[in-house]
C-alpha cells in the first residue's frame, strides 16, 4: 500500500514542484540544490577533484621511491619546507602516503562513487520524484565538502598533515608528540573523518528509506535493477559500520587531548616514561577494521552494481543469474562484518580465532566468485557493443579476478604472516579495490553522462583513456606482487639502506614511470568530461537502448524527473534480445499485453489473469504460425 500511496502523493506534488522550478536562483539551483541530480553532479565533480589531488600526491612519493638519492628543485618550489633542497623529508613522505590513501578510500571511492550514483540513479531507476529527504541529501553533500576542505587544510599547518598511514594506528596517532604528523595535522584528520561519517550516515539513511518507501507502482524488489540492489545494500553496510569508526576516533581524541589510556600503555618518548598504562593499540585496530573491512565492500559493491547494468545493456542479453547476483550481494553484506580479523593475523591473535577469521575470509570469496562467473556468462556469446563504458566494466571484471586471487593468499593466516605489510598487500588492494572500483566509477560516468548532462562523451578519447589506464594500472601494480613476495615492506621512505632490497630499485623506477603515464592518461578523461558537458554531441532520450526507468525521463533534466505521471513498471529490467520480440530491448514500462509474441509462461508468476490471457493468445495464434 505504501508504494501506491507514495506514488499517488508524488504525482500530486508535481505541479507544486514545477511552480518552484522556474524561480530557482543560481544559489538554490547549483550550490544549495535539493535536486538529487544536481547533488549527484556535485559529488562527482568534487570526487574527481579529490582524485586528481590524490593522484598528484602519489606521483610525488613515487618520485621519491624511484630516485631516493636525487634532488628535484621543483619539489622544493612546490612543497617548501617539506622538501628541503628538493628532497621530500621522511616525515612528509609518510604524510603523502597517509593523505593519498585517505582521500582515495573515503573521499573518492566511497563518497565520489556512492554519492554520485546512488543520488543520480535511486530516484530515477525506482520511479521516484526525488530522495525521501532532499534537505538531508543536500546536507550530506555539504558535510562531505567540509570534510574534504578540512582534510586539505592540514597541508597548511606548521608541522604538516597527518602521518601514520591511512589506518592511523596508535601510538603514532594517539601521541601528539610522536612525530610532526601526529600534531595538528592528525587532529584535522580526525575532525574531517567525523564530518565525513556524518555525511555518509545522512546519505545512507536517505538511500535506504527511498528504496524501501518510494518505489513506483509495480516496482517490487525483484524488479529493481542490480544497481539499486548494490546501492541499497551498500547504504545498509555504511549505516551499520561507520558509527564504529566514530567510536574509535572519539576514544583516540580522548587519548590525545584528555590524558586517557584507551590505546596507550608503557610508552617511552625520548627516554622519558609517559604516564599511560592499561590501554591497548590492538583495541583501535579492532574498531578500525570493524569499519575498515565492510568499507572495502562499501567501495566495490556500487561498482559491481554499475558493471551489472552496463554489461547487460551492452551485451544485449539478460544478466546471467539475476537472483544469484542479488543473493551474492546480500551474502557479501552479511559476511563482510565477520572477516575484519584477517587484517590482524600478526597482532598475536589466538591461532583458533585466526582460523575462524581465515575460514570466513575464504567463504566471502564465494559470492564474489559467483558474481565474476555471472559477468563472464553474461558476456559469453552476447551481441557485444564495445562502448567506453563497456570496456571499463570489463576492465573491472579483469581487476576483480586478478586482485581477488591474491586475496586468497592473504586470507590464509600462514601465508599472510610472511606477506603482511609488504608490497604484496599494496598490489592486492590496489587491484581489487582501487583499480576495480575506479573502473566501475568510470564505466558509470561514461554510461550515465547523457542522463546527467544531456550530451555524449567522445568515444575515441574514451577508448584512449581506457587502454592507457588499463595497461598503466597493471604495469604499476603487477610488479609489486613480486616485490612483496621478496619481503619488501610498504611505506618505507627508501630501500637504498638495505642490500637485499637494492635490486628492486630499477623496478621502483619502472613503476614510477608507469604511474606517471597513467596520470597523464587521465588528462584525456578530464578534457573529455569537461568539454563534453558544454560542447558534446547532444544525446537522445535513450542512447544505449536500455530498459531501465531513467531512460524514460526527458533529456532536459526537470525537477521531479517526469513531466506527467510516474510510469508504472510491469517487468524486470533485463528483457534484452527476447526471442519473438520486435526489438532487442523491452523497457520496464511496456506491459506484457503488448508483447504477446515474446512472452514466456514464467513472466506471469503471481498473475493468473495475465497467464490466462497469454494462454488464450497462444491458442488463437498457433494455427496461423503452423499455416
LINHUMO-V608196 format. One record per residue. N is the residue number from 1. RES is the residue in three letters. SS is DSSP state (H for helix, E for strand, C for the rest). D_FIRST is the distance of its C-alpha to the first C-alpha in Angstrom with 1 decimal. Layout:
# LINHUMO-V608196
n->N res->RES ss->SS d_first->D_FIRST
n->N res->RES ss->SS d_first->D_FIRST
This chain:
# LINHUMO-V608196
n->1 res->UNK ss->C d_first->0.0
n->2 res->UNK ss->H d_first->3.8
n->3 res->UNK ss->H d_first->5.4
n->4 res->UNK ss->H d_first->5.3
n->5 res->UNK ss->H d_first->6.1
n->6 res->UNK ss->H d_first->8.5
n->7 res->UNK ss->H d_first->9.8
n->8 res->UNK ss->H d_first->10.7
n->9 res->UNK ss->H d_first->12.1
n->10 res->UNK ss->H d_first->14.1
n->11 res->UNK ss->H d_first->15.5
n->12 res->UNK ss->H d_first->16.6
n->13 res->UNK ss->H d_first->18.3
n->14 res->UNK ss->H d_first->20.3
n->15 res->UNK ss->H d_first->23.3
n->16 res->UNK ss->H d_first->23.6
n->17 res->UNK ss->H d_first->23.8
n->18 res->UNK ss->H d_first->26.4
n->19 res->UNK ss->H d_first->28.5
n->20 res->UNK ss->H d_first->29.0
n->21 res->UNK ss->H d_first->29.5
n->22 res->UNK ss->C d_first->33.0
n->23 res->UNK ss->C d_first->34.3
n->24 res->UNK ss->C d_first->33.8
n->25 res->UNK ss->C d_first->37.1
n->26 res->UNK ss->H d_first->38.5
n->27 res->UNK ss->H d_first->37.5
n->28 res->UNK ss->H d_first->33.8
n->29 res->UNK ss->H d_first->33.5
n->30 res->UNK ss->H d_first->35.4
n->31 res->UNK ss->H d_first->36.0
n->32 res->UNK ss->C d_first->33.3
n->33 res->UNK ss->C d_first->30.6
n->34 res->UNK ss->C d_first->27.0
n->35 res->UNK ss->C d_first->26.0
n->36 res->UNK ss->H d_first->24.9
n->37 res->UNK ss->H d_first->27.3
n->38 res->UNK ss->H d_first->30.3
n->39 res->UNK ss->H d_first->29.6
n->40 res->UNK ss->H d_first->29.6
n->41 res->UNK ss->H d_first->33.0
n->42 res->UNK ss->H d_first->34.3
n->43 res->UNK ss->H d_first->33.4
n->44 res->UNK ss->H d_first->35.0
n->45 res->UNK ss->H d_first->38.2
n->46 res->UNK ss->H d_first->38.7
n->47 res->UNK ss->H d_first->38.2
n->48 res->UNK ss->H d_first->40.7
n->49 res->UNK ss->H d_first->43.2
n->50 res->UNK ss->H d_first->42.9
n->51 res->UNK ss->H d_first->43.4
n->52 res->UNK ss->H d_first->46.5
n->53 res->UNK ss->H d_first->47.9
n->54 res->UNK ss->H d_first->47.2
n->55 res->UNK ss->H d_first->48.9
n->56 res->UNK ss->H d_first->51.9
n->57 res->UNK ss->H d_first->52.2
n->58 res->UNK ss->H d_first->52.2
n->59 res->UNK ss->H d_first->55.0
n->60 res->UNK ss->H d_first->57.0
n->61 res->UNK ss->H d_first->57.0
n->62 res->UNK ss->H d_first->57.5
n->63 res->UNK ss->H d_first->60.7
n->64 res->UNK ss->H d_first->61.9
n->65 res->UNK ss->H d_first->61.3
n->66 res->UNK ss->H d_first->63.1
n->67 res->UNK ss->C d_first->66.0
n->68 res->UNK ss->C d_first->66.4
n->69 res->UNK ss->C d_first->70.1
n->70 res->UNK ss->C d_first->69.8
n->71 res->UNK ss->C d_first->69.2
n->72 res->UNK ss->C d_first->67.3
n->73 res->UNK ss->H d_first->68.3
n->74 res->UNK ss->H d_first->65.1
n->75 res->UNK ss->H d_first->63.1
n->76 res->UNK ss->H d_first->65.3
n->77 res->UNK ss->H d_first->64.6
n->78 res->UNK ss->H d_first->60.9
n->79 res->UNK ss->H d_first->60.5
n->80 res->UNK ss->H d_first->63.6
n->81 res->UNK ss->H d_first->64.4
n->82 res->UNK ss->H d_first->61.9
n->83 res->UNK ss->H d_first->64.0
n->84 res->UNK ss->H d_first->67.7
n->85 res->UNK ss->H d_first->70.2
n->86 res->UNK ss->H d_first->67.4
n->87 res->UNK ss->C d_first->66.2
n->88 res->UNK ss->C d_first->62.8
n->89 res->UNK ss->C d_first->63.4
n->90 res->UNK ss->H d_first->62.2
n->91 res->UNK ss->H d_first->60.0
n->92 res->UNK ss->H d_first->58.3
n->93 res->UNK ss->H d_first->57.9
n->94 res->UNK ss->H d_first->55.6
n->95 res->UNK ss->H d_first->53.8
n->96 res->UNK ss->H d_first->53.2
n->97 res->UNK ss->H d_first->51.8
n->98 res->UNK ss->H d_first->49.5
n->99 res->UNK ss->H d_first->48.1
n->100 res->UNK ss->H d_first->47.7
n->101 res->UNK ss->H d_first->45.6
n->102 res->UNK ss->H d_first->43.5
n->103 res->UNK ss->H d_first->42.7
n->104 res->UNK ss->H d_first->41.9
n->105 res->UNK ss->H d_first->39.7
n->106 res->UNK ss->H d_first->37.8
n->107 res->UNK ss->H d_first->38.1
n->108 res->UNK ss->H d_first->38.1
n->109 res->UNK ss->H d_first->36.4
n->110 res->UNK ss->H d_first->33.7
n->111 res->UNK ss->H d_first->33.0
n->112 res->UNK ss->H d_first->34.5
n->113 res->UNK ss->H d_first->32.5
n->114 res->UNK ss->H d_first->29.1
n->115 res->UNK ss->H d_first->29.3
n->116 res->UNK ss->H d_first->30.0
n->117 res->UNK ss->H d_first->27.8
n->118 res->UNK ss->H d_first->24.7
n->119 res->UNK ss->H d_first->24.8
n->120 res->UNK ss->H d_first->25.6
n->121 res->UNK ss->H d_first->23.4
n->122 res->UNK ss->H d_first->20.1
n->123 res->UNK ss->H d_first->18.7
n->124 res->UNK ss->H d_first->20.6
n->125 res->UNK ss->H d_first->19.7
n->126 res->UNK ss->H d_first->15.9
n->127 res->UNK ss->C d_first->15.7
n->128 res->UNK ss->C d_first->15.5
n->129 res->UNK ss->C d_first->17.9
n->130 res->UNK ss->C d_first->19.3
n->131 res->UNK ss->C d_first->19.0
n->132 res->UNK ss->C d_first->16.8
n->133 res->UNK ss->C d_first->20.2
n->134 res->UNK ss->H d_first->22.8
n->135 res->UNK ss->H d_first->25.4
n->136 res->UNK ss->H d_first->25.2
n->137 res->UNK ss->H d_first->25.5
n->138 res->UNK ss->H d_first->28.7
n->139 res->UNK ss->H d_first->30.0
n->140 res->UNK ss->H d_first->29.4
n->141 res->UNK ss->H d_first->31.7
n->142 res->UNK ss->H d_first->34.4
n->143 res->UNK ss->H d_first->34.6
n->144 res->UNK ss->H d_first->35.2
n->145 res->UNK ss->H d_first->37.8
n->146 res->UNK ss->H d_first->39.5
n->147 res->UNK ss->H d_first->39.6
n->148 res->UNK ss->H d_first->41.3
n->149 res->UNK ss->H d_first->43.8
n->150 res->UNK ss->H d_first->44.8
n->151 res->UNK ss->H d_first->45.3
n->152 res->UNK ss->H d_first->47.5
n->153 res->UNK ss->H d_first->49.4
n->154 res->UNK ss->H d_first->50.7
n->155 res->UNK ss->H d_first->53.1
n->156 res->UNK ss->H d_first->54.9
n->157 res->UNK ss->C d_first->55.7
n->158 res->UNK ss->C d_first->59.3
n->159 res->UNK ss->C d_first->58.9
n->160 res->UNK ss->C d_first->56.2
n->161 res->UNK ss->C d_first->52.7
n->162 res->UNK ss->C d_first->51.3
n->163 res->UNK ss->C d_first->53.0
n->164 res->UNK ss->C d_first->52.3
n->165 res->UNK ss->C d_first->50.1
n->166 res->UNK ss->C d_first->46.4
n->167 res->UNK ss->C d_first->45.8
n->168 res->UNK ss->C d_first->48.0
n->169 res->UNK ss->C d_first->49.4
n->170 res->UNK ss->C d_first->51.5
n->171 res->UNK ss->C d_first->54.4
n->172 res->UNK ss->C d_first->54.6
n->173 res->UNK ss->C d_first->51.4
n->174 res->UNK ss->C d_first->52.2
n->175 res->UNK ss->C d_first->55.8
n->176 res->UNK ss->C d_first->56.1
n->177 res->UNK ss->C d_first->59.8
n->178 res->UNK ss->C d_first->59.3
n->179 res->UNK ss->C d_first->59.7
n->180 res->UNK ss->H d_first->59.3
n->181 res->UNK ss->H d_first->55.6
n->182 res->UNK ss->H d_first->54.8
n->183 res->UNK ss->C d_first->55.3
n->184 res->UNK ss->H d_first->53.4
n->185 res->UNK ss->H d_first->51.9
n->186 res->UNK ss->H d_first->50.1
n->187 res->UNK ss->H d_first->48.9
n->188 res->UNK ss->H d_first->47.4
n->189 res->UNK ss->H d_first->45.8
n->190 res->UNK ss->H d_first->44.1
n->191 res->UNK ss->H d_first->42.9
n->192 res->UNK ss->H d_first->41.6
n->193 res->UNK ss->H d_first->39.7
n->194 res->UNK ss->H d_first->38.0
n->195 res->UNK ss->H d_first->36.9
n->196 res->UNK ss->H d_first->35.6
n->197 res->UNK ss->H d_first->33.6
n->198 res->UNK ss->H d_first->32.1
n->199 res->UNK ss->H d_first->31.1
n->200 res->UNK ss->H d_first->29.6
n->201 res->UNK ss->H d_first->27.6
n->202 res->UNK ss->H d_first->26.1
n->203 res->UNK ss->H d_first->25.4
n->204 res->UNK ss->H d_first->24.0
n->205 res->UNK ss->H d_first->21.5
n->206 res->UNK ss->H d_first->20.3
n->207 res->UNK ss->H d_first->20.0
n->208 res->UNK ss->H d_first->18.0
n->209 res->UNK ss->H d_first->15.5
n->210 res->UNK ss->H d_first->15.2
n->211 res->UNK ss->H d_first->14.7
n->212 res->UNK ss->H d_first->12.1
n->213 res->UNK ss->H d_first->9.9
n->214 res->UNK ss->C d_first->11.0
n->215 res->UNK ss->C d_first->11.1
n->216 res->UNK ss->C d_first->11.1
n->217 res->UNK ss->C d_first->9.7
n->218 res->UNK ss->C d_first->11.2
n->219 res->UNK ss->C d_first->12.3
n->220 res->UNK ss->C d_first->11.8
n->221 res->UNK ss->H d_first->14.4
n->222 res->UNK ss->H d_first->17.0
n->223 res->UNK ss->H d_first->17.0
n->224 res->UNK ss->C d_first->17.8
n->225 res->UNK ss->C d_first->21.5
n->226 res->UNK ss->H d_first->23.7
n->227 res->UNK ss->H d_first->24.4
n->228 res->UNK ss->H d_first->20.9
n->229 res->UNK ss->H d_first->21.2
n->230 res->UNK ss->H d_first->24.6
n->231 res->UNK ss->H d_first->23.7
n->232 res->UNK ss->H d_first->20.8
n->233 res->UNK ss->H d_first->23.1
n->234 res->UNK ss->H d_first->26.0
n->235 res->UNK ss->H d_first->24.2
n->236 res->UNK ss->H d_first->23.5
n->237 res->UNK ss->H d_first->27.2
n->238 res->UNK ss->H d_first->28.3
n->239 res->UNK ss->H d_first->26.4
n->240 res->UNK ss->H d_first->28.0
n->241 res->UNK ss->H d_first->31.4
n->242 res->UNK ss->H d_first->32.5
n->243 res->UNK ss->H d_first->32.8
n->244 res->UNK ss->H d_first->35.5
n->245 res->UNK ss->H d_first->37.6
n->246 res->UNK ss->H d_first->37.4
n->247 res->UNK ss->H d_first->38.7
n->248 res->UNK ss->H d_first->41.5
n->249 res->UNK ss->H d_first->42.3
n->250 res->UNK ss->H d_first->42.5
n->251 res->UNK ss->H d_first->44.9
n->252 res->UNK ss->H d_first->46.9
n->253 res->UNK ss->H d_first->47.2
n->254 res->UNK ss->H d_first->48.5
n->255 res->UNK ss->H d_first->51.1
n->256 res->UNK ss->H d_first->52.1
n->257 res->UNK ss->H d_first->52.4
n->258 res->UNK ss->C d_first->52.7
n->259 res->UNK ss->C d_first->55.0
n->260 res->UNK ss->C d_first->52.6
n->261 res->UNK ss->C d_first->53.1
n->262 res->UNK ss->C d_first->49.7
n->263 res->UNK ss->C d_first->50.8
n->264 res->UNK ss->C d_first->54.6
n->265 res->UNK ss->C d_first->57.5
n->266 res->UNK ss->C d_first->61.2
n->267 res->UNK ss->C d_first->61.2
n->268 res->UNK ss->E d_first->64.6
n->269 res->UNK ss->E d_first->64.8
n->270 res->UNK ss->C d_first->68.2
n->271 res->UNK ss->C d_first->70.0
n->272 res->UNK ss->E d_first->68.4
n->273 res->UNK ss->E d_first->66.3
n->274 res->UNK ss->C d_first->63.1
n->275 res->UNK ss->C d_first->61.9
n->276 res->UNK ss->C d_first->58.7
n->277 res->UNK ss->C d_first->58.3
n->278 res->UNK ss->C d_first->55.7
n->279 res->UNK ss->C d_first->53.0
n->280 res->UNK ss->C d_first->51.8
n->281 res->UNK ss->H d_first->51.0
n->282 res->UNK ss->H d_first->49.2
n->283 res->UNK ss->H d_first->46.6
n->284 res->UNK ss->H d_first->45.7
n->285 res->UNK ss->H d_first->45.5
n->286 res->UNK ss->H d_first->43.0
n->287 res->UNK ss->H d_first->40.8
n->288 res->UNK ss->H d_first->41.2
n->289 res->UNK ss->H d_first->40.5
n->290 res->UNK ss->H d_first->37.5
n->291 res->UNK ss->H d_first->35.9
n->292 res->UNK ss->H d_first->38.3
n->293 res->UNK ss->H d_first->37.3
n->294 res->UNK ss->H d_first->33.6
n->295 res->UNK ss->H d_first->34.6
n->296 res->UNK ss->H d_first->36.3
n->297 res->UNK ss->H d_first->33.0
n->298 res->UNK ss->H d_first->31.2
n->299 res->UNK ss->H d_first->33.8
n->300 res->UNK ss->H d_first->33.8
n->301 res->UNK ss->H d_first->30.1
n->302 res->UNK ss->H d_first->29.0
n->303 res->UNK ss->H d_first->32.2
n->304 res->UNK ss->H d_first->31.4
n->305 res->UNK ss->H d_first->28.0
n->306 res->UNK ss->H d_first->29.7
n->307 res->UNK ss->H d_first->32.4
n->308 res->UNK ss->H d_first->30.0
n->309 res->UNK ss->H d_first->28.6
n->310 res->UNK ss->H d_first->32.2
n->311 res->UNK ss->H d_first->33.9
n->312 res->UNK ss->H d_first->31.5
n->313 res->UNK ss->H d_first->31.7
n->314 res->UNK ss->H d_first->35.5
n->315 res->UNK ss->H d_first->36.2
n->316 res->UNK ss->C d_first->34.4
n->317 res->UNK ss->C d_first->33.1
n->318 res->UNK ss->C d_first->29.8
n->319 res->UNK ss->C d_first->29.7
n->320 res->UNK ss->C d_first->31.5
n->321 res->UNK ss->C d_first->29.5
n->322 res->UNK ss->H d_first->26.0
n->323 res->UNK ss->H d_first->24.7
n->324 res->UNK ss->H d_first->28.0
n->325 res->UNK ss->H d_first->27.6
n->326 res->UNK ss->H d_first->24.3
n->327 res->UNK ss->H d_first->25.7
n->328 res->UNK ss->H d_first->28.9
n->329 res->UNK ss->H d_first->27.1
n->330 res->UNK ss->H d_first->25.4
n->331 res->UNK ss->H d_first->28.9
n->332 res->UNK ss->H d_first->30.5
n->333 res->UNK ss->H d_first->28.1
n->334 res->UNK ss->H d_first->28.9
n->335 res->UNK ss->H d_first->32.6
n->336 res->UNK ss->H d_first->33.3
n->337 res->UNK ss->H d_first->33.4
n->338 res->UNK ss->H d_first->36.2
n->339 res->UNK ss->C d_first->38.7
n->340 res->UNK ss->H d_first->39.9
n->341 res->UNK ss->H d_first->43.3
n->342 res->UNK ss->H d_first->44.6
n->343 res->UNK ss->H d_first->45.5
n->344 res->UNK ss->C d_first->47.7
n->345 res->UNK ss->C d_first->49.8
n->346 res->UNK ss->C d_first->53.0
n->347 res->UNK ss->C d_first->52.3
n->348 res->UNK ss->C d_first->54.1
n->349 res->UNK ss->C d_first->51.0
n->350 res->UNK ss->C d_first->51.6
n->351 res->UNK ss->H d_first->52.0
n->352 res->UNK ss->H d_first->49.7
n->353 res->UNK ss->H d_first->46.9
n->354 res->UNK ss->H d_first->47.8
n->355 res->UNK ss->H d_first->47.5
n->356 res->UNK ss->H d_first->44.0
n->357 res->UNK ss->H d_first->42.9
n->358 res->UNK ss->H d_first->44.8
n->359 res->UNK ss->H d_first->42.9
n->360 res->UNK ss->H d_first->39.4
n->361 res->UNK ss->H d_first->40.6
n->362 res->UNK ss->H d_first->41.7
n->363 res->UNK ss->H d_first->38.5
n->364 res->UNK ss->H d_first->36.4
n->365 res->UNK ss->H d_first->38.5
n->366 res->UNK ss->H d_first->36.9
n->367 res->UNK ss->H d_first->33.4
n->368 res->UNK ss->H d_first->35.3
n->369 res->UNK ss->H d_first->37.6
n->370 res->UNK ss->H d_first->34.7
n->371 res->UNK ss->H d_first->33.3
n->372 res->UNK ss->H d_first->36.9
n->373 res->UNK ss->H d_first->37.5
n->374 res->UNK ss->H d_first->34.3
n->375 res->UNK ss->H d_first->35.3
n->376 res->UNK ss->H d_first->38.8
n->377 res->UNK ss->H d_first->37.4
n->378 res->UNK ss->H d_first->35.3
n->379 res->UNK ss->H d_first->38.4
n->380 res->UNK ss->C d_first->40.6
n->381 res->UNK ss->C d_first->41.7
n->382 res->UNK ss->C d_first->39.1
n->383 res->UNK ss->C d_first->40.0
n->384 res->UNK ss->C d_first->40.4
n->385 res->UNK ss->C d_first->40.4
n->386 res->UNK ss->C d_first->42.1
n->387 res->UNK ss->C d_first->40.6
n->388 res->UNK ss->H d_first->41.3
n->389 res->UNK ss->H d_first->37.7
n->390 res->UNK ss->H d_first->38.2
n->391 res->UNK ss->H d_first->41.5
n->392 res->UNK ss->H d_first->40.0
n->393 res->UNK ss->H d_first->37.2
n->394 res->UNK ss->H d_first->40.0
n->395 res->UNK ss->H d_first->42.0
n->396 res->UNK ss->H d_first->39.2
n->397 res->UNK ss->H d_first->39.4
n->398 res->UNK ss->H d_first->43.2
n->399 res->UNK ss->H d_first->43.1
n->400 res->UNK ss->H d_first->40.4
n->401 res->UNK ss->H d_first->42.8
n->402 res->UNK ss->H d_first->46.0
n->403 res->UNK ss->H d_first->44.7
n->404 res->UNK ss->H d_first->42.7
n->405 res->UNK ss->H d_first->45.8
n->406 res->UNK ss->H d_first->47.7
n->407 res->UNK ss->H d_first->44.9
n->408 res->UNK ss->H d_first->45.9
n->409 res->UNK ss->H d_first->49.4
n->410 res->UNK ss->H d_first->48.2
n->411 res->UNK ss->H d_first->45.8
n->412 res->UNK ss->C d_first->48.9
n->413 res->UNK ss->H d_first->50.5
n->414 res->UNK ss->H d_first->54.0
n->415 res->UNK ss->H d_first->53.9
n->416 res->UNK ss->H d_first->51.9
n->417 res->UNK ss->H d_first->54.7
n->418 res->UNK ss->H d_first->57.0
n->419 res->UNK ss->H d_first->54.5
n->420 res->UNK ss->C d_first->52.7
n->421 res->UNK ss->C d_first->53.3
n->422 res->UNK ss->E d_first->55.1
n->423 res->UNK ss->H d_first->54.3
n->424 res->UNK ss->H d_first->52.7
n->425 res->UNK ss->H d_first->49.7
n->426 res->UNK ss->H d_first->49.7
n->427 res->UNK ss->H d_first->49.8
n->428 res->UNK ss->H d_first->47.0
n->429 res->UNK ss->H d_first->44.3
n->430 res->UNK ss->H d_first->45.4
n->431 res->UNK ss->H d_first->44.8
n->432 res->UNK ss->H d_first->41.6
n->433 res->UNK ss->H d_first->39.9
n->434 res->UNK ss->H d_first->41.8
n->435 res->UNK ss->H d_first->42.6
n->436 res->UNK ss->H d_first->39.6
n->437 res->UNK ss->H d_first->37.1
n->438 res->UNK ss->H d_first->39.2
n->439 res->UNK ss->H d_first->39.3
n->440 res->UNK ss->H d_first->35.5
n->441 res->UNK ss->H d_first->35.2
n->442 res->UNK ss->H d_first->37.9
n->443 res->UNK ss->H d_first->36.2
n->444 res->UNK ss->H d_first->33.0
n->445 res->UNK ss->H d_first->35.2
n->446 res->UNK ss->H d_first->37.0
n->447 res->UNK ss->H d_first->33.9
n->448 res->UNK ss->H d_first->31.6
n->449 res->UNK ss->H d_first->34.5
n->450 res->UNK ss->H d_first->34.0
n->451 res->UNK ss->H d_first->30.4
n->452 res->UNK ss->H d_first->31.7
n->453 res->UNK ss->H d_first->34.9
n->454 res->UNK ss->C d_first->34.9
n->455 res->UNK ss->E d_first->38.0
n->456 res->UNK ss->E d_first->39.2
n->457 res->UNK ss->C d_first->41.3
n->458 res->UNK ss->C d_first->44.7
n->459 res->UNK ss->H d_first->44.8
n->460 res->UNK ss->H d_first->48.4
n->461 res->UNK ss->H d_first->48.1
n->462 res->UNK ss->H d_first->44.9
n->463 res->UNK ss->H d_first->47.0
n->464 res->UNK ss->H d_first->49.8
n->465 res->UNK ss->H d_first->47.5
n->466 res->UNK ss->H d_first->46.0
n->467 res->UNK ss->H d_first->49.3
n->468 res->UNK ss->H d_first->51.1
n->469 res->UNK ss->H d_first->48.2
n->470 res->UNK ss->H d_first->47.7
n->471 res->UNK ss->H d_first->51.4
n->472 res->UNK ss->H d_first->51.9
n->473 res->UNK ss->H d_first->49.3
n->474 res->UNK ss->H d_first->50.9
n->475 res->UNK ss->H d_first->54.4
n->476 res->UNK ss->H d_first->53.4
n->477 res->UNK ss->H d_first->51.6
n->478 res->UNK ss->H d_first->53.1
n->479 res->UNK ss->H d_first->56.6
n->480 res->UNK ss->H d_first->55.2
n->481 res->UNK ss->H d_first->54.5
n->482 res->UNK ss->H d_first->58.2
n->483 res->UNK ss->H d_first->59.1
n->484 res->UNK ss->H d_first->56.8
n->485 res->UNK ss->H d_first->58.3
n->486 res->UNK ss->C d_first->61.6
n->487 res->UNK ss->C d_first->60.5
n->488 res->UNK ss->C d_first->60.2
n->489 res->UNK ss->E d_first->58.1
n->490 res->UNK ss->C d_first->55.4
n->491 res->UNK ss->C d_first->55.7
n->492 res->UNK ss->C d_first->59.5
n->493 res->UNK ss->C d_first->61.3
n->494 res->UNK ss->C d_first->64.1
n->495 res->UNK ss->C d_first->65.3
n->496 res->UNK ss->C d_first->68.9
n->497 res->UNK ss->C d_first->69.8
n->498 res->UNK ss->C d_first->69.3
n->499 res->UNK ss->H d_first->71.6
n->500 res->UNK ss->H d_first->69.0
n->501 res->UNK ss->H d_first->66.4
n->502 res->UNK ss->H d_first->68.7
n->503 res->UNK ss->C d_first->68.3
n->504 res->UNK ss->C d_first->64.7
n->505 res->UNK ss->H d_first->65.7
n->506 res->UNK ss->H d_first->66.0
n->507 res->UNK ss->H d_first->62.5
n->508 res->UNK ss->H d_first->61.1
n->509 res->UNK ss->H d_first->62.8
n->510 res->UNK ss->H d_first->61.3
n->511 res->UNK ss->H d_first->57.8
n->512 res->UNK ss->H d_first->58.3
n->513 res->UNK ss->H d_first->59.4
n->514 res->UNK ss->H d_first->56.4
n->515 res->UNK ss->H d_first->54.1
n->516 res->UNK ss->H d_first->55.9
n->517 res->UNK ss->H d_first->55.5
n->518 res->UNK ss->H d_first->51.7
n->519 res->UNK ss->H d_first->51.5
n->520 res->UNK ss->H d_first->53.4
n->521 res->UNK ss->H d_first->51.0
n->522 res->UNK ss->H d_first->48.2
n->523 res->UNK ss->H d_first->50.0
n->524 res->UNK ss->H d_first->49.2
n->525 res->UNK ss->H d_first->45.5
n->526 res->UNK ss->H d_first->45.8
n->527 res->UNK ss->H d_first->47.8
n->528 res->UNK ss->H d_first->45.4
n->529 res->UNK ss->H d_first->42.3
n->530 res->UNK ss->H d_first->43.8
n->531 res->UNK ss->H d_first->45.8
n->532 res->UNK ss->H d_first->42.9
n->533 res->UNK ss->H d_first->40.7
n->534 res->UNK ss->H d_first->43.2
n->535 res->UNK ss->H d_first->45.2
n->536 res->UNK ss->C d_first->43.2
n->537 res->UNK ss->E d_first->42.8
n->538 res->UNK ss->E d_first->39.9
n->539 res->UNK ss->C d_first->36.9
n->540 res->UNK ss->C d_first->35.1
n->541 res->UNK ss->C d_first->31.4
n->542 res->UNK ss->C d_first->31.0
n->543 res->UNK ss->C d_first->34.4
n->544 res->UNK ss->C d_first->33.6
n->545 res->UNK ss->C d_first->31.9
n->546 res->UNK ss->C d_first->28.8
n->547 res->UNK ss->C d_first->25.5
n->548 res->UNK ss->C d_first->23.0
n->549 res->UNK ss->H d_first->21.1
n->550 res->UNK ss->H d_first->23.4
n->551 res->UNK ss->H d_first->26.2
n->552 res->UNK ss->H d_first->24.3
n->553 res->UNK ss->C d_first->24.8
n->554 res->UNK ss->C d_first->28.1
n->555 res->UNK ss->C d_first->31.2
n->556 res->UNK ss->C d_first->31.7
n->557 res->UNK ss->C d_first->29.2
n->558 res->UNK ss->C d_first->27.4
n->559 res->UNK ss->C d_first->25.4
n->560 res->UNK ss->C d_first->21.7
n->561 res->UNK ss->C d_first->22.6
n->562 res->UNK ss->C d_first->21.8
n->563 res->UNK ss->C d_first->23.8
n->564 res->UNK ss->C d_first->21.5
n->565 res->UNK ss->C d_first->17.9
n->566 res->UNK ss->C d_first->16.4
n->567 res->UNK ss->C d_first->17.1
n->568 res->UNK ss->C d_first->14.7
n->569 res->UNK ss->C d_first->15.5
n->570 res->UNK ss->C d_first->17.0
n->571 res->UNK ss->C d_first->19.2
n->572 res->UNK ss->C d_first->20.3
n->573 res->UNK ss->C d_first->22.5
n->574 res->UNK ss->C d_first->25.9
n->575 res->UNK ss->C d_first->26.9
n->576 res->UNK ss->E d_first->30.4
n->577 res->UNK ss->C d_first->33.5
n->578 res->UNK ss->C d_first->31.8
n->579 res->UNK ss->C d_first->34.6
n->580 res->UNK ss->C d_first->34.7
n->581 res->UNK ss->C d_first->32.8
n->582 res->UNK ss->C d_first->34.6
n->583 res->UNK ss->C d_first->34.1
n->584 res->UNK ss->C d_first->33.7
n->585 res->UNK ss->E d_first->30.2
n->586 res->UNK ss->C d_first->27.0
n->587 res->UNK ss->C d_first->24.4
n->588 res->UNK ss->C d_first->20.7
n->589 res->UNK ss->C d_first->20.0
n->590 res->UNK ss->C d_first->22.4
n->591 res->UNK ss->C d_first->21.0
n->592 res->UNK ss->H d_first->22.8
n->593 res->UNK ss->H d_first->24.2
n->594 res->UNK ss->H d_first->26.4
n->595 res->UNK ss->C d_first->27.8
n->596 res->UNK ss->H d_first->29.0
n->597 res->UNK ss->H d_first->32.2
n->598 res->UNK ss->H d_first->30.7
n->599 res->UNK ss->C d_first->27.9
n->600 res->UNK ss->C d_first->28.2
n->601 res->UNK ss->H d_first->27.1
n->602 res->UNK ss->H d_first->24.9
n->603 res->UNK ss->H d_first->22.9
n->604 res->UNK ss->H d_first->21.3
n->605 res->UNK ss->C d_first->20.1
n->606 res->UNK ss->C d_first->17.2
n->607 res->UNK ss->C d_first->17.9
n->608 res->UNK ss->H d_first->20.7
n->609 res->UNK ss->H d_first->20.9
n->610 res->UNK ss->H d_first->21.5
n->611 res->UNK ss->H d_first->24.0
n->612 res->UNK ss->H d_first->25.8
n->613 res->UNK ss->H d_first->26.1
n->614 res->UNK ss->H d_first->27.4
n->615 res->UNK ss->H d_first->29.9
n->616 res->UNK ss->H d_first->31.1
n->617 res->UNK ss->H d_first->31.6
n->618 res->UNK ss->H d_first->33.6
n->619 res->UNK ss->H d_first->35.7
n->620 res->UNK ss->H d_first->36.5
n->621 res->UNK ss->H d_first->37.4
n->622 res->UNK ss->H d_first->39.2
n->623 res->UNK ss->H d_first->42.5
n->624 res->UNK ss->H d_first->42.6
n->625 res->UNK ss->H d_first->42.4
n->626 res->UNK ss->H d_first->45.1
n->627 res->UNK ss->C d_first->47.4
